[in-house]
Amino acid sequence: MLNPSQRFFPVNKKREFERFGYTVLEGCLPWLSLEKIKQSLIQTIRDCAHELDVEPAKYLGAVSRWVDPSPVTKDLRPILESPLTGLLSSFFEEDVTPVKWNVICKNKHNNRPVPLHQDICYSPDLPYQVSAWLALDDVGEQSGPLVVRKRSHKEVLQPAVDFWSPEHRSSKLSSVKVPVQKGDIIVFDSRLWHGSAVAIKESDRYACVSRWSCQSYKPPEAIPPFQKAPFGMWTCQKETQRILRQGSKILYQQEPDNFIALLDLWIMQMKKKNAPFKLSFKKATMSLINVKILHLANAYHNGGDASGSLYKDLWRYLLQSLQVYIRSKK
């Protein structure tokens, strides 16, 4: 069990958090204990991959986030909740309450960036005050560190960014990288615009990201409602199923009755290069496989795609062309 001693944080850390919307609390938790946690996480992820009968590398190419409750997070909360509660209570000088827990990762199988967004806008029914981003690895400037827009927590809240949409364009507004070492915690306001950079260095980058609220926290009076894209975060699975089902009926005279069977049909046809329109069959096949793994991991492990790239890949490499073909046949 982790039992860090009572911490007294410099006054300037609290001022930095209030001014910029984030700060780094260095060396909060012991290196050796975190290494044991990470190794346990890696083994659990391998077990999850084997449960789906896929190689760990393929699993990690499709799944980069696990939300509690999950096999990947179930052993973390009992170990980390008490020390993090003590640390954050000391930092904010009042009682804090945990709201959500996540594990996120980047690695050589999935190094993609996460576009800038504001956390609170995805959680209107359970708003929280801050995130505590606990590094389980050293995260340098080339390892896909967190990026933030300083002072952006003071701006007017915007609707949740649908960065799963193929139409989404990443913000060009200035942001800064926040490199950290294992055991450091980045504490940032839930209103802060933040994301993560692409990982150029092929090394693991695991983090436990928990959400918290202070006893005195008062959520914003109005959090903007979601603006659902035609194909995006809240619609992509339904639209994928619709397009693939229409296409399979026209091209292969089949209508599988569930999403996995539908994906399997298209994986088989793409491997056979069986489609009457131009596309990269290799990329289409890989995109279908990734979405299948993601869908199963979501169902069994509460896993997700932190970067929002897998459904966009499938749209780019298959669905867009297939939809054009379907429309030409009507």
C-alpha positions as CSV (number, residue, x, y, z in Angstrom):
1,M,0.0,0.0,0.0
2,L,1.2,3.5,-0.8
3,N,1.6,5.7,2.3
4,P,3.3,9.0,1.3
5,S,4.1,11.2,4.2
6,Q,2.0,14.4,4.8
7,R,2.9,16.8,2.0
8,F,3.1,20.6,2.4
9,F,3.1,22.2,-1.1
10,P,4.7,25.5,-1.8
11,V,2.3,28.4,-1.9
12,N,3.4,29.2,-5.5
13,K,2.0,25.8,-6.7
14,K,-1.5,26.8,-5.6
15,R,-1.0,30.2,-7.2
16,E,0.2,28.6,-10.4
17,F,-2.8,26.3,-10.5
18,E,-5.2,29.3,-10.0
19,R,-3.4,31.5,-12.6
20,F,-2.7,29.0,-15.4
21,G,-5.3,26.3,-14.7
22,Y,-2.7,23.6,-13.9
23,T,0.4,22.8,-12.0
24,V,2.8,19.8,-11.5
25,L,3.2,18.3,-8.1
26,E,6.6,16.6,-8.3
27,G,7.6,13.3,-6.8
28,C,4.3,12.6,-5.0
29,L,4.4,8.8,-5.0
30,P,7.3,6.4,-4.6
31,W,9.0,5.0,-7.8
32,L,9.1,1.4,-6.7
33,S,5.4,1.2,-5.8
34,L,4.4,2.8,-9.1
35,E,6.6,0.3,-11.0
36,K,4.7,-2.6,-9.4
37,I,1.4,-1.0,-10.3
38,K,2.5,-0.5,-13.9
39,Q,3.7,-4.1,-14.2
40,S,0.4,-5.3,-12.8
41,L,-1.5,-3.1,-15.4
42,I,0.6,-4.5,-18.3
43,Q,-0.2,-8.1,-17.2
44,T,-3.9,-7.3,-16.9
45,I,-3.9,-5.7,-20.3
46,R,-2.3,-8.9,-21.7
47,D,-5.0,-10.9,-20.0
48,C,-7.7,-8.7,-21.6
49,A,-6.1,-9.2,-25.0
50,H,-6.1,-13.0,-24.6
51,E,-9.7,-12.9,-23.5
52,L,-10.5,-11.4,-26.9
53,D,-8.2,-13.9,-28.6
54,V,-5.9,-11.2,-30.0
55,E,-2.2,-10.4,-29.6
56,P,-1.4,-7.8,-27.0
57,A,0.2,-5.6,-29.7
58,K,-3.0,-5.6,-31.7
59,Y,-5.1,-5.0,-28.6
60,L,-2.9,-2.0,-27.7
61,G,-3.1,-0.7,-31.2
62,A,-6.9,-0.4,-30.8
63,V,-7.4,0.3,-27.1
64,S,-5.7,3.2,-25.3
65,R,-8.1,4.1,-22.4
66,W,-9.9,2.1,-19.7
67,V,-12.6,3.7,-17.6
68,D,-13.5,2.4,-14.1
69,P,-15.1,-0.1,-13.6
70,S,-12.7,-2.2,-15.7
71,P,-10.4,-5.1,-15.2
72,V,-7.6,-2.7,-15.9
73,T,-8.6,-0.2,-13.2
74,K,-10.1,-2.5,-10.6
75,D,-6.9,-2.9,-8.6
76,L,-5.8,0.8,-8.8
77,R,-8.5,2.5,-6.8
78,P,-7.9,0.6,-3.5
79,I,-4.2,1.4,-3.8
80,L,-4.3,5.0,-5.0
81,E,-7.4,6.5,-3.5
82,S,-6.2,7.0,0.0
83,P,-2.8,8.6,-0.8
84,L,-4.2,10.8,-3.6
85,T,-7.0,11.9,-1.3
86,G,-4.5,13.0,1.3
87,L,-2.2,14.7,-1.3
88,L,-5.0,16.6,-3.0
89,S,-6.7,17.6,0.3
90,S,-3.3,19.0,1.4
91,F,-2.9,20.9,-1.8
92,F,-6.4,22.4,-1.8
93,E,-6.5,22.7,2.0
94,E,-10.0,21.1,2.2
95,D,-11.6,17.7,1.8
96,V,-11.8,16.3,-1.7
97,T,-14.0,13.6,-3.2
98,P,-13.0,11.2,-6.1
99,V,-15.5,11.2,-9.0
100,K,-13.9,9.1,-11.9
101,W,-10.9,6.9,-12.6
102,N,-9.2,6.1,-15.9
103,V,-6.0,4.5,-17.2
104,I,-4.6,5.9,-20.5
105,C,-1.6,4.9,-22.5
106,K,0.6,5.6,-25.5
107,N,3.0,3.0,-26.8
108,K,4.7,2.0,-30.1
109,H,1.4,0.4,-31.2
110,N,-0.6,3.5,-30.7
111,N,1.2,6.9,-30.5
112,R,-1.5,9.3,-31.7
113,P,-2.2,12.7,-30.2
114,V,-5.4,13.7,-28.4
115,P,-6.9,17.0,-29.7
116,L,-7.5,19.9,-27.3
117,H,-10.7,19.6,-25.3
118,Q,-12.3,20.6,-22.0
119,D,-13.1,17.6,-19.8
120,I,-16.1,19.1,-18.0
121,C,-18.1,19.4,-21.2
122,Y,-18.2,15.6,-21.6
123,S,-19.6,15.2,-18.1
124,P,-22.6,17.5,-17.7
125,D,-24.5,15.0,-15.4
126,L,-21.5,14.5,-13.1
127,P,-19.3,17.6,-13.3
128,Y,-16.0,17.6,-11.4
129,Q,-13.5,20.3,-10.5
130,V,-10.0,18.9,-11.4
131,S,-8.1,16.0,-12.9
132,A,-5.1,14.4,-11.3
133,W,-2.8,13.0,-14.0
134,L,-0.5,10.6,-12.3
135,A,2.5,9.6,-14.4
136,L,3.5,5.9,-14.2
137,D,6.4,6.5,-16.6
138,D,8.8,9.4,-17.3
139,V,7.1,11.5,-20.0
140,G,9.5,13.6,-22.0
141,E,8.8,16.0,-24.8
142,Q,9.0,13.2,-27.4
143,S,6.8,10.7,-25.4
144,G,3.4,12.3,-26.1
145,P,3.1,14.5,-23.0
146,L,0.1,16.4,-21.9
147,V,-0.3,19.7,-23.7
148,V,-2.3,22.7,-22.2
149,R,-3.4,26.1,-23.1
150,K,-2.5,28.3,-20.2
151,R,-5.3,30.3,-18.6
152,S,-7.9,28.8,-20.8
153,H,-9.9,27.6,-17.8
154,K,-11.1,31.2,-17.4
155,E,-12.7,31.2,-20.9
156,V,-16.4,30.6,-21.6
157,L,-17.2,26.9,-21.8
158,Q,-17.6,25.6,-25.4
159,P,-19.6,22.5,-26.5
160,A,-17.7,19.2,-26.1
161,V,-15.3,18.8,-29.0
162,D,-16.2,15.9,-31.2
163,F,-12.7,15.0,-32.3
164,W,-13.9,11.6,-33.5
165,S,-15.5,13.3,-36.5
166,P,-13.6,13.2,-39.8
167,E,-14.6,16.9,-40.1
168,H,-12.8,17.9,-36.9
169,R,-9.8,20.1,-37.4
170,S,-7.4,20.4,-34.5
171,S,-7.1,23.8,-32.9
172,K,-4.1,25.9,-34.0
173,L,-4.2,28.0,-30.8
174,S,-0.9,27.9,-28.9
175,S,-0.3,25.2,-26.3
176,V,2.6,24.1,-24.2
177,K,3.9,20.6,-23.4
178,V,4.1,19.5,-19.8
179,P,6.9,16.8,-19.4
180,V,6.9,15.0,-16.1
181,Q,8.7,12.2,-14.3
182,K,7.3,9.0,-12.9
183,G,5.4,9.8,-9.6
184,D,4.6,13.4,-10.6
185,I,1.0,14.5,-10.7
186,I,-0.4,17.1,-13.1
187,V,-3.3,18.8,-11.4
188,F,-5.5,20.7,-13.9
189,D,-8.9,22.4,-13.9
190,S,-11.7,20.5,-15.6
191,R,-12.3,23.7,-17.8
192,L,-8.7,23.8,-19.1
193,W,-8.2,23.2,-22.8
194,H,-5.7,20.3,-22.9
195,G,-4.8,17.3,-25.0
196,S,-1.6,15.3,-25.7
197,A,1.1,15.4,-28.3
198,V,2.1,12.6,-30.7
199,A,4.6,10.2,-29.1
200,I,7.7,10.3,-31.3
201,K,9.7,8.1,-29.0
202,E,8.6,4.5,-29.0
203,S,8.2,3.9,-25.3
204,D,5.4,3.2,-23.0
205,R,3.5,6.1,-21.4
206,Y,1.0,5.0,-18.9
207,A,-1.0,7.3,-16.6
208,C,-3.7,7.0,-14.1
209,V,-6.1,9.9,-14.5
210,S,-8.6,10.5,-11.7
211,R,-11.2,13.2,-11.4
212,W,-12.0,15.1,-8.1
213,S,-14.1,17.8,-6.5
214,C,-13.4,19.9,-3.4
215,Q,-16.0,20.1,-0.7
216,S,-16.7,23.7,-1.6
217,Y,-16.9,23.1,-5.4
218,K,-19.8,24.7,-7.2
219,P,-20.2,23.4,-10.8
220,P,-20.8,25.9,-13.7
221,E,-24.5,26.9,-13.9
222,A,-24.6,25.9,-17.6
223,I,-22.5,23.3,-19.5
224,P,-23.2,23.5,-23.2
225,P,-25.1,20.5,-24.6
226,F,-23.4,18.1,-27.0
227,Q,-23.5,19.0,-30.7
228,K,-23.5,15.6,-32.4
229,A,-21.7,15.3,-35.7
230,P,-23.3,13.2,-38.5
231,F,-20.4,10.8,-38.0
232,G,-18.6,11.2,-34.7
233,M,-18.2,10.4,-31.0
234,W,-21.9,9.9,-30.3
235,T,-23.0,8.5,-33.7
236,C,-20.1,6.6,-35.4
237,Q,-21.0,3.1,-34.3
238,K,-24.7,3.5,-35.4
239,E,-23.6,5.0,-38.7
240,T,-20.9,2.4,-39.3
241,Q,-23.5,-0.3,-38.8
242,R,-26.0,1.3,-41.1
243,I,-23.5,1.9,-44.0
244,L,-21.9,-1.6,-43.7
245,R,-25.3,-3.3,-43.6
246,Q,-26.6,-1.4,-46.6
247,G,-23.3,-2.2,-48.4
248,S,-23.4,-5.9,-47.5
249,K,-27.0,-6.3,-48.7
250,I,-26.1,-4.7,-52.1
251,L,-22.7,-6.3,-52.7
252,Y,-22.9,-9.6,-50.9
253,Q,-26.6,-10.2,-50.5
254,Q,-26.2,-10.7,-46.7
255,E,-27.5,-8.8,-43.7
256,P,-25.7,-10.0,-40.5
257,D,-27.9,-9.5,-37.4
258,N,-25.2,-8.1,-35.1
259,F,-22.3,-5.6,-35.3
260,I,-19.5,-8.2,-34.8
261,A,-20.8,-10.5,-37.5
262,L,-21.1,-7.5,-39.8
263,L,-17.5,-6.5,-39.2
264,D,-16.4,-10.1,-39.7
265,L,-18.1,-10.2,-43.1
266,W,-16.4,-7.1,-44.3
267,I,-13.0,-8.2,-42.9
268,M,-13.4,-11.4,-45.0
269,Q,-14.4,-9.5,-48.1
270,M,-11.6,-6.9,-47.8
271,K,-9.0,-9.7,-47.4
272,K,-10.4,-11.1,-50.7
273,K,-10.2,-7.6,-52.2
274,N,-13.9,-8.0,-53.1
275,A,-15.3,-4.5,-53.7
276,P,-16.2,-2.7,-57.0
277,F,-14.7,0.6,-56.1
278,K,-11.2,1.9,-55.5
279,L,-9.7,1.7,-52.0
280,S,-6.7,0.4,-50.0
281,F,-7.9,-3.1,-49.1
282,K,-5.0,-3.5,-46.6
283,K,-5.9,-0.3,-44.7
284,A,-9.6,-1.0,-44.9
285,T,-9.0,-4.5,-43.4
286,M,-6.8,-3.1,-40.6
287,S,-9.4,-0.4,-39.8
288,L,-12.2,-3.0,-39.6
289,I,-10.1,-5.2,-37.3
290,N,-9.3,-2.3,-35.0
291,V,-12.9,-1.2,-34.7
292,K,-13.9,-4.8,-33.9
293,I,-11.3,-5.0,-31.2
294,L,-12.3,-1.6,-29.8
295,H,-16.0,-2.7,-29.8
296,L,-15.3,-5.9,-27.9
297,A,-12.9,-4.2,-25.5
298,N,-15.6,-1.6,-24.7
299,A,-18.1,-4.4,-24.0
300,Y,-15.8,-6.5,-21.9
301,H,-13.2,-4.1,-20.4
302,N,-14.8,-0.6,-20.6
303,G,-12.0,0.2,-23.0
304,G,-11.9,3.1,-25.4
305,D,-10.0,5.1,-28.0
306,A,-8.5,8.1,-26.3
307,S,-7.4,9.7,-29.6
308,G,-10.6,9.2,-31.4
309,S,-8.8,7.9,-34.5
310,L,-10.1,4.4,-35.2
311,Y,-13.6,5.2,-36.5
312,K,-12.1,8.1,-38.5
313,D,-9.7,5.7,-40.1
314,L,-12.5,3.4,-41.0
315,W,-14.4,6.3,-42.5
316,R,-11.4,7.4,-44.5
317,Y,-10.4,3.9,-45.8
318,L,-13.8,2.3,-46.4
319,L,-17.0,3.9,-45.3
320,Q,-16.8,7.2,-47.3
321,S,-16.2,5.4,-50.6
322,L,-18.8,2.7,-49.7
323,Q,-21.4,5.3,-49.0
324,V,-20.8,7.0,-52.3
325,Y,-21.2,3.6,-54.0
326,I,-24.4,2.9,-52.2
327,R,-25.9,6.2,-53.2
328,S,-25.0,5.6,-56.8
329,K,-27.1,2.4,-56.7
330,K,-30.3,4.1,-55.5
